Amino acid sequence: MFDFEKELKELPSKPGVYIMKDKNEVVIYVGKAKVLKNRVRQYFQAGFKGVKIGSIVSHIASFEYIVTDSEVEALILENNLIKKYSPKYNIMLTDDKTYPYIKLTSNEMFPRVFMTRTRGKDKAKYFGPFTSSAMVKENLEIINNVWQLRRCRKKFPGDIGKERPCLNYHIGKCLAPCTGKVSEEEYKIHTDGVEDFLNGRQEKIIKDLEERMYKASEDWEFEKAAKLRDSIAAIKKLGEKQVVEDMADCDRDVIGTARANGDAVVQIFFIRGGKLVGREHFMLSYPEECSREETVKNFIKQFYGGTPFIPKEIFTSVEIGDKAVIEEWLSEIKGQKVNIATPKKGSKFKLCRLADENALVLLDKFGEDIKREQRRTTGALEEIKKAIGADFDINRIESYDISNTQGFESVASMVVFEGGKPKKSDYRKFRIKTVYGANDYASMEEVITRRFNRYKTETAEKTDKPKFNILPDVLFIDGGKGHVHIVEQTLKKLGIYVPVCGMVKDNRHRTRGLVYNNKEVLLPPNSEGFKLVTRIQDEVHRFAIEYHRRSREKREFRSVLDNIKGIGEVRRKRLIKHFGDIEGIKKASPEELTAVEGMDKRSAEAVYDFFHKKKDNS
């Protein structure tokens, strides 16, 4: 039994993070404190009415804390733990957007330029973020037409002169360094032009292009001059889209917000080099006790804790708490000073008000959609809870299914729904190891044993990258009373209690209802609860079938490609990844096979001869 009085007395007078847990050891809230002793004690003082306190205290069964050296370190740790645990009572950013960047591989000989959504820790240069892939493609099209950087993945200088130049060279969209006809110095002139363009130095770019256009015209190269003219027009048009009046030449984000009935919309204007390059909105869920200021503050911590680019200035329409601490944290990440401000007048104030107005419009526009989504998610969970007569809250559901072909290649799937929505990052696949033949009960016992043994191990060892350290509120098993009984007995042996429901189907293999506490519960077919059970059952079945099919295909790939001399596991995987399937490999020419990473001429000919000579001899 957790001794609150003893633990509260032992709290240190230092900065840190506190972690609140419920009776099932599930993290329900993570917070930071300048002084842990003062902050955590507030939760248990009679009459204290701090933000969210009333809602949380009744569910707290224990708490932990981690001491840090500074309040900034506490903020960073708090942000990481919120992402890790997704606590019920923390404000959560529900969108999972990854912004596109343009990457210039300046760490390579003869750099390439392309779109990416991940920012690696390399010496390449990244430009962005952009708010849409369409904008990135528009920029890349101009770059390819004007500066003609290579797009292949050849390794230089080793690949110079090995092959003939590709089609891009012949249509004037690549300088073809693979031919050896362009020097690094000449290529760098083009690379520098790309950097100037992506850094917004459009006046310099246009001036250079106009000089090239006039020279081409004087040399009677009218086709080249026309292409340059079109490129200049495209750059000017792109610039017109980005202009914002009365805006200083800087990088700045402007944040506005609107809230209603437990939902919030945050609107951001992205300003780069004094130009509005785009805007984006985000949906948040928040406890109703949270103030508007705290909603914005928590959004800033979550959003900028996960984005590779942080501007020099962040404007908010409301004053936020811990501003100095958050500024210090963001400045450390960026490597230079970051300011958070709330303008009170002038054009900057108008811009913040405009962001608020946009957020309100979006909230009004999508208000009904939000309510509809609530009914089909959290509303559906409430219906299920009421139907089965559960005395526990349902948020996280884990569902399991077994798939095999006449007892062979048995696999299992685990899908996760949180808040009535699929959480695909937590999906897991299992290959059945100890059961031979079509025995769903034994296969399910193996899977449940492995999954919850992993939970016990990860909880005890506190591993850095846990995969199974969270207990679900309930298990949904694809099957009837027999499947439920097996799972309940398996959990009992492991000393773990999690409620178990079976998802039963009718004679037409359609969802019929749930089995809980040895009773079948029928939900109205038109109810949101019934529809959610159907979605979960379809999803876990789909995931199992897909995994089973891929496993079977890989086995077939291995059985064919293992017969080819010189094709080991690494080359086999690369061939499959490159061509997709056996048919694609069969149709490939020796040259196309050689283009696969790690394939030399001899190996390519071996693969080609295996399929084609075999066919000729038949």
Secondary structure as UniProt FT lines:
FT   HELIX           4..9
FT   STRAND          16..21
FT   TURN            23..24
FT   STRAND          27..33
FT   HELIX           36..42
FT   TURN            43..44
FT   TURN            46..47
FT   TURN            51..52
FT   HELIX           53..57
FT   TURN            58..59
FT   STRAND          62..67
FT   HELIX           71..85
FT   TURN            88..89
FT   STRAND          92..93
FT   STRAND          101..104
FT   TURN            106..107
FT   STRAND          113..116
FT   STRAND          125..127
FT   HELIX           133..146
FT   TURN            156..162
FT   HELIX           167..170
FT   TURN            171..172
FT   HELIX           177..179
FT   HELIX           184..198
FT   TURN            199..200
FT   HELIX           202..218
FT   TURN            219..220
FT   HELIX           222..242
FT   TURN            245..246
FT   STRAND          252..260
FT   TURN            261..262
FT   STRAND          263..272
FT   TURN            273..274
FT   STRAND          275..285
FT   TURN            288..289
FT   HELIX           292..304
FT   TURN            305..306
FT   STRAND          313..316
FT   TURN            321..322
FT   HELIX           323..334
FT   STRAND          339..341
FT   HELIX           346..376
FT   HELIX           378..388
FT   STRAND          396..405
FT   TURN            406..407
FT   STRAND          408..418
FT   TURN            419..420
FT   STRAND          421..422
FT   HELIX           424..426
FT   STRAND          428..431
FT   HELIX           440..461
FT   STRAND          474..478
FT   HELIX           481..494
FT   STRAND          500..505
FT   TURN            507..508
FT   STRAND          511..516
FT   TURN            517..518
FT   STRAND          519..521
FT   TURN            525..526
FT   HELIX           528..561
FT   TURN            562..563
FT   TURN            565..566
FT   HELIX           569..579
FT   HELIX           582..587
FT   HELIX           590..594
FT   TURN            597..598
FT   HELIX           601..617
//
